Amino acid sequence: TKTNARGKQLQELLNEGLIEFVDDDSTTFEKNDYGTKLD
């Protein structure tokens, strides 16, 4: 549940445009890391 909450929080930040500065590599890493933990 902690990972899910973190992912949701990150998505909310993205929606607000607060972390637009995050480069593609970092964004991909976060998504891969989240998917791995979820699995």
Secondary structure as UniProt FT lines:
FT   HELIX           2..16
FT   TURN            17..21
FT   HELIX           24..38
//
